[in-house]
Amino acid sequence: MPHVILKLYPGKSAEQKAAIADEIVKALIKTGHWGADAVSVGIEDVAPQDWVESVFKPEIIDKPDTLYKKPGYNPLA
């Protein structure tokens, strides 16, 4: 614990995803004071045409109390 799931559009290389995961781990170690062995990071590609139904509505619109950084876009507007 903790486990972070990052959802993003396809197109990042495996090397980029590994670097992103490394930075997330560093941030959690620094700010949450967890050990590196306690942290896991998953990265899921989500096609642009699936974003609203798979991510925006269920993860952003339907869970406002869990968001600590809201997006600056609204595909429903």
Residue pairs with C-beta under 8 A, 6 or more apart in sequence:
1 34
1 38
2 28
2 32
2 34
2 38
2 39
2 40
3 39
3 40
3 41
3 42
4 24
4 28
4 39
4 40
4 41
4 42
5 41
5 42
5 43
5 44
6 20
6 21
6 24
6 41
6 42
6 43
6 44
7 43
7 44
7 45
7 46
7 54
7 55
7 59
8 43
8 44
8 45
8 46
9 45
9 46
9 47
9 48
9 51
10 45
10 46
10 47
12 20
12 43
17 43
20 43
21 41
21 43
24 39
24 41
25 36
25 39
25 41
28 34
28 39
29 35
29 36
29 39
46 54
46 55
51 75
52 75
52 76
56 75
56 76
60 67
60 70
60 71
61 76
